[in-house]
Amino acid sequence: MTPADDLAHQATAAPEHTDAFWMPFTANRQFKKTPRLLASAEGMYYRSTDGREILDGTGGLWCCNAGHARPRIVKAIQEQAATLDFAPTFQMGHPLPFVLAERLKAIAPDGLDHVFFTNSGSESVDTALKIALAYHRARGEGQRTRLIGREKGYHGVGFGGISVGGMVNNRKFFGAMLPGVDHLRHTLDIARNGFNRGLPKHGIELAEDLERLVQLHDASTIAAVIVEPISGSAGVVLPPEGYLKRLREICDKHGILLIFDEVITGFGRVGKACFGVTPDLITTAKGLTNGAVPMGAVFASGKIHDAFMHGPEGAIELFHGYTYSGHPLACAAALATLDTYQEEGLFEKAIELGGYWEDAIHALKGLPNVIDIRNYGLIGAVELAAREGAPGSRGYDAFNRAFHDQNLMVRCTGDVLALSPPLILQKEHIDRIFDRLAATIRATA
Ligand SMILES: Cc1ncc(COP(=O)(O)O)c(C=O)c1O
């Protein structure tokens, strides 16, 4: 076997040893007894190492909005690797991040004209939080150090992200985290909004929680509020109608920056970005490169960017960055991804297919243990009743059965089954996803 054959074999066969790889966010011992292993992917499907075709209901991990192994993206990465494998962007540069930033600016909400590159959602979040703090300092309001997140929020796993995040298991093991952080209440309210279609009707008043925190801490101490417009990791929590707009108004009133974490909602997942509300900073990753090369990006308004552009010209304006900020392979992948999204009209897909998707997911109402169904754009969630004394076990069983018995990949968080398929899907894929999910839910009763 040549080394290339050997690598190809190793990439597609079940590995002989599984001990050394400490898997992220995984029950390692349980997984390694019965692994779920993916060997290749194309379009809407993965192929498992045991040769089964698995329908991808989750775009990998909310990443592959254009589906898998898209030729234009593959070619761009291959060619870029052969042309310029790496170049630093600290006091040096190469053309692609400049080109990419301009392309991104053109599709960003108006006014978000500047782009800072990172390698992940977590890095984007920590970057945005740092920019917010340094922005206030640059304007002579350095006492604005407090960051406000939200219960159930997920903002990645950096210390900044877990501090403003609101998922207890992601926080409780890791000490005191950042000081001076507070949280808004979350917006999940099954009692009032259960089985609602689209954005919840009840809950706009939860935005007033920000006024409560302003009363408590004083606006002059608060730098920024960060929320996910739709949170995925906590089980698809949607913003009540009018909620994000109200948050924007309260932030404006008090000079507080508003950060939207769009790591999962960006790049076409919900059609139009940001629900018609323009934040000061947006964090992105995942769909930016279709998941093909790690990359994140923070979009900043001109107001924020320009506040840094003072002082001697030879001074570094922001002491922050990553060795791989604007990595050539990631830039090439992102540019090819944007071309693919544009050529195939994928940003319109969530709007075109949203109604069919909504009807299909809500048809699961009435199946055993289904206690709520939530949807928006091409996002869906089915919440199952927890087993007594074993929260999360029903959700995990359903997820595992879907993979092994129904050849369907979904995501489970607790007892919520979350769906975020590639945007290239057709109605027949939607039918297939929900037929298989219904069979799974029945089998998990
Ligand atoms: C809203 C949000 N922010 C941040 C992240 C972290 O992204 P990453 O895993 O790329 O660090 C995620 C990941 O799912 C996310 O959903």
Ligand as a Chemical Component Dictionary entry (heavy atoms), coordinates in Angstrom:
data_LIG
# 
_chem_comp.id                   LIG 
_chem_comp.type                 NON-POLYMER 
_chem_comp.pdbx_formal_charge   0 
_chem_comp.three_letter_code    LIG 
# 
loop_
_chem_comp_atom.comp_id 
_chem_comp_atom.atom_id 
_chem_comp_atom.alt_atom_id 
_chem_comp_atom.type_symbol 
_chem_comp_atom.charge 
_chem_comp_atom.model_Cartn_x 
_chem_comp_atom.model_Cartn_y 
_chem_comp_atom.model_Cartn_z 
_chem_comp_atom.pdbx_ordinal 
LIG C1 C1 C 0 -24.340 30.228 19.013 1  
LIG C2 C2 C 0 -23.024 29.561 19.066 2  
LIG N1 N1 N 0 -21.933 30.268 19.401 3  
LIG C3 C3 C 0 -20.721 29.713 19.452 4  
LIG C4 C4 C 0 -20.540 28.394 19.143 5  
LIG C5 C5 C 0 -19.176 27.785 19.241 6  
LIG O1 O1 O 0 -18.665 27.487 18.012 7  
LIG P1 P1 P 0 -17.352 26.553 17.909 8  
LIG O2 O2 O 0 -17.766 25.187 18.334 9  
LIG O3 O3 O 0 -16.990 26.669 16.451 10 
LIG O4 O4 O 0 -16.319 27.134 18.790 11 
LIG C6 C6 C 0 -21.640 27.624 18.770 12 
LIG C7 C7 C 0 -21.487 26.199 18.430 13 
LIG O5 O5 O 0 -22.407 25.475 18.221 14 
LIG C8 C8 C 0 -22.915 28.206 18.750 15 
LIG O6 O6 O 0 -24.019 27.503 18.462 16 
# 
loop_
_chem_comp_bond.comp_id 
_chem_comp_bond.atom_id_1 
_chem_comp_bond.atom_id_2 
_chem_comp_bond.value_order 
_chem_comp_bond.pdbx_ordinal 
LIG C1 C2 SING 1  
LIG C2 N1 SING 2  
LIG C2 C8 DOUB 3  
LIG N1 C3 DOUB 4  
LIG C3 C4 SING 5  
LIG C4 C5 SING 6  
LIG C4 C6 DOUB 7  
LIG C5 O1 SING 8  
LIG O1 P1 SING 9  
LIG P1 O2 DOUB 10 
LIG P1 O3 SING 11 
LIG P1 O4 SING 12 
LIG C6 C7 SING 13 
LIG C6 C8 SING 14 
LIG C7 O5 DOUB 15 
LIG C8 O6 SING 16 
# 
